[in-house]
Amino acid sequence: MVHTMKLFACQKCGQLLYFENDHCERCGSRLGFSSETRELLTLTSKDKGILEPYDQRGGQYRYCSNAQYHACNWLVPSTSDGEFCAACQFNRTIPNLSDKNNLRLWQKLEVAKHRLIYSLLRMKLSMVSRKEKPDIGLAFDFLADPPESGGKQQAILTGHAEGLITINIKEADDAQRTKMRQEMGERYRTLLGHFRHEVGHYYWQVLIADNEHLAKYRRLFGDEREDYGAALKKHYEQGPRSDWQQQFISSYASTHSWEDWAETWAHYLHIVDTVATAYAFGLQIDPRVTEEDNLTADIDRDPYQMKNFDRVLELWLPLTIAMNSINRSMGQPDMYPFVISDPVMEKLRFIHDVCKVSGDGLK
């Protein structure tokens, strides 16, 4: 009944809604998300597929073209010439949807991608499409592994290259993703985490490369000019640095400066997004068995509106302890199985400050 960062309710009957809902479970009204107002709107139908808000707010809309596949509930202004919404316009390639399994996995990918785009809109960060800048614009390729040829399987690799983010659709298969997480020795592997990590590489290009932030970036994250291919080879052959837990948010972050940035960026979005959801629910953390101030939190402010990231971190520690404890009560692994060291905190502060200056979305 909640989307990350804020709550939505049906304007007709008051039912709390999931961000992904395309209809209200209580009254059956059609729903659609407006990227312009960042609201999940209750809609009434007009002629020729035109939709209007139930409460008469705003203009007229139609659904994104991907709504026909139950892959999107975002709206397009009726005056727009485009068929895709503010999130789906970044898709360059989608899998063959005549394959029902491909369709099912792509729908899951779209859920994660839409949540990512919402966060970026909230942060007011620049998102330039491939159509605007063919060589470096943001785009997504959602691809399936090709059939075996000559007894060999050429797997699609999830990754980023000059703004183009490629996601292997098998990452949306829970069993496959769990298997890969175990094989890679990872603590955490989710679809949304993939999107946040890969878009971090894109924002390194947008926010850091060749600008005033680069010198401080190199002091915190290292020199990105180090041979990337050689660094990856060393990581996979020899394993992570022995001191990675003191310096990095994950073992993979120790591979190369770019991966440290992308991993830390993903965790920054994890933190801000989750604290914002806790704020929307009005959560308070006050453990009954201790009087330690550092384990209490009254989450009374939206982290997207906080200038000082230290305040966000003060809320994050007690929130993670509560979340992990609740998960353990359900027989589940820790929700957030990471320890944030002082060097990682400094990196997170840097990302917050860069986003605040560049996007003006964090005030």
N, C-alpha and C positions, 0 to 999 in steps of 0.2 A: 504493500500500500504506500510505497514511498519510492521516489526517485532520489538518486544522489543529489545532495545539496538543498533541495527544497521539497515541500509537500504540495500536492495538487489535489483538488477536490472537484467533483462534478458540480457545475454551476446550476444544474437543474435540481438535483436531489441531495447534494452535499456529501455523497459517498467519497471517501478517500480513494485515490487512484494510484496505480503504478504508472510510471513514466511511459511504459511501452503500451499501455491500454489503447485500443482503437474504439472501444465502446465501454459504457459504464455497466458494471456487473449488476447494479441494482435497478436502474431505470431503463437500461438498454440504449441510451442516447449515444450517438456517434461522437467520437473524440478525435482531436487532432492537435499536434504541437505546432505552435507558431514560433519560428526561430527569431522573428522580429521582436515579439513581446516576451519570449521565453515563458510562455504559458501553455498549459494543456487545456485547450478550449472545448467546451461542450457545443456541439454543432447542430444546426438544422439544415435540411436539404432544400435547395432551390432547383430551378431548371438547369439541365445540361451539366450536371455534376458540380454545380456551384454550391458552396457551403457558407453558412453565416453563423457567427457566434450566437448561442442561445440567448445570452444577456444583451445582445445588440452592440457589444463592444467591437471595435475594429471594423475591418472591411470584409471583403468576400475572398474566399479561398477555394482551392481544389486540392485533392490529395496528390502527393508525390506519385509518380508513375510506378514506383516500386511497391506501393500499397496493394496493387493487384496480386502480388506474391506474398502478402502478409509479412513483408520484410521492413516496412516503414509506416509510421503513423504521422509523419511530419507533413506540413501544409506548404503549398505554393500559392502566393498571391494570385488572384484570378487575372490580374493585369500583366503577369509575367509571361514571357514567351517560352520560358524553359519548362521542361516536363519534370525536372528533378528538384528536390528540396535542397536546402543549404548543406545537408550532410551527404546526400546521395550524388550531388554534382561532382564530388571528388572521386567517384568510382570510375576507374578506367577499364577494368576487366572484372567480370563476374563469371562464375563457373557455368557449365552447361546445365540449365535448370530443367531440362527434360529428364535428367536423372534425379529421382526423388530424394536420394540421399544427399546429393549436392545441394538441392533446394533447402533441405532441413539444416545442413551445416551453414549455408550462407545466411539463413535467417538468424542463426545465433551470432554470426559474425557482425551482422548489421546491428544487433542489440548493443554489442560492445562498442562498435564504431560510433553509433549515435550518442552514447553516453560520453565518449571522448569528445566529440564535436561540441556537445553541450558545454562541457567544461572549458574548452578553448574559446567558445563564444562568451562565456561568463568572464573569462580573463581578458577579453577584448584583444587577443593576440591576432596578428596578421595571418590570414590563411589565403594564399594565392593559389589558384587552381592551375592545372597543367594547360588549360585552355588559354589562360592569360600569359603564363610563362612556360612554354613547352619544354624547356630544358631543366628547370629547377622547381616548377610548381608542385604543389602537393597533389598526390593521386594515390589510389589504392588498386592493386591487382589482387584479386581473390582467386587463387588457382588450385586445381587438383593435380595430384601426381599423375603424369602420363602413364599409359599402359606399359608393361614390361616389354623391353625390346632386346632380343638376343640373350634372354635370361637375366637381364640386368634391369634394375629399377632406378630411373633418374628422378630423384626426389626434388620437389620444389622447396627451396630454402626460404624461410621467413627472414626478411631483412629490409634494409633501406638503401637506396642509391639515388642521390641528387633529388630528393623530394618524393621519389616513387617508393611506396611501402608495399611490399609483397607479403601476403599472408597465405600460408598453406592451409586450405580449408580443413584439413584433418585436425588442426588445433582446436576446432570447435567440437570434436568428438571427445567426450569426457574420458573415455577409456584410453584412447590413443594419447591424449595429453598427459594423463597420469603416468602412463608407461614411459613417455619421454621425460617427464619430470624425474622419475626414479632412475632412468638410465643416465641422466645428466647430473644426478646428485643435487638437484635443486630443492630448496625449501618451499618454493612458491612458484606456481605456473598457472596463469589464468589468461583467458582471451583478452580481457580488459588490460591486464598487465602487459601483454604483447603490444597492444595498440599504444599504450602510454610510453613504453620503451622505444618503439620504432619512431613515434612522432617526436620523441626527444632528439633523435638524430636530425630530423628535419629542422627543429628549432635551434639546434646548434648552428646550422647554416644561417638561419634567419636572425638570431639574436647575438651570436658570439663571433662568428667568422669575420675577420677583417673589420672589427669595430673597436670601440673604446673598452669593451669588457674583456678583450682577449688576454691582456697581460695578467689580470687577476685570475682569469680562468686557468691559465697555465700554472700559476702559483698553487691553486687549489687542486686541479685535476691532472696536472702534468702536461707534457708537450705533445700535442696531437700530431706533430710531424714525425713522431716515431713510426717506423714501418709497421703498418697495421697487420698485414698478412703474416709477417714474422712473429708479431705479438700473439696473434691467434694460434699459430702453430705451436709456439712455446707453451701457451696455456693448456692446449689440449694434450700435448705430449708430456708436460712436466707438472701440470696442475697449477693451482693458484699460488700466489705468494704466501709465505708462512705467516705473515703479519696482517693478512687481509682483514681480519675481524677488527683490528684496531684502526684501520685506515679507510675501509670501504663498506658500503651497505650490503654487498654480496660478494661472493668469491669471483663471479664473472666480471664484476666492476673493476677488479684488479688487473684485468687483461690488457687494457689500453685506455688512454685518456678519453677517447670517444665513448667507450662502453661504460666508463665510470660516470660520465655525464648522463648518458641515456638511462642507466640504472637509477641514479640519484633523481633524475627528472621524473621517472615513473613513480618513485616513492614520494616525491613532492606532491604529485597529483593524487596518489593514494591518501596521503595525510589530509590535504586540504578538502578533498571530496568527502572523506569519511567524517571529519570534524563538522563540515557543513551539514551533513545529514543528521548528526547528533544535535546540532543547533536547531534544525528544523523540528526535531522531536522534543526539544526542550529538556535534554538529558542533564542530569546531575549525577556525579559520581562522588559518593561519600561512604567509603567502606566502614562498616560498623565495628570492626575489630581493631582499628588503629586510628590514631589521631595525627598521623603524619600528614602535613599540609601538601606534600608533593604527590599524594595519592588521591587528593580530592579535586574535583573540577565542576564548576558551574558553567556549562557551555552556553553562555548567554550572548555570544556575538558570532556573526557569520565570518569565518576565516577569510572569505574573499574580500572582506572590508577591513582587514587588519593590516596596518602598516608594519608592525613589529612581528616578525615570524617567531620570536622567542615565546610570545604569548600563545601562538598556535601549538608550539612544542610542549608548553606547560599543560595544555589540555590533552595532548596526544598520549602522554605516558599513562595517566589514569584511565583513559578511554581504552587503550590497548589491553591493559590488565583486566578491565571489566569484560571486554570482548573475548579475550582468550579464555577467561574463567567460564563464561557462558558457553563457549564452544566445547570446552572440556566436559561441562555438565551434560552436553548432548552426545558425548562420545566422539567429537570431531577434533581434528588437529587445531592448533592455535590459529586464530584468524590472522594474526600478524606475528610471524615467528622470526623477528629481526630485533637486533639491538642497535640503537643509533649511538655511535661513538661521537666524541667531541669533533674530530675532523669531519665526519659526515654532517653533523649539525651545521658546521660552517659552510659546507657546500650547499646545504638546503637553504640557508639564509641567503647565499649568493643568488641562487635560482629565484627565490622570492623577490629579491631586490631588482634583479634583471627584468622579471615579468612585470613588476610594478612600474618600472620606468618605461619599458617598451610597450606594454599594453594599456597602461593606465586603467586596468581593470581591477587592480587591488589597491584600494584607497584606504 
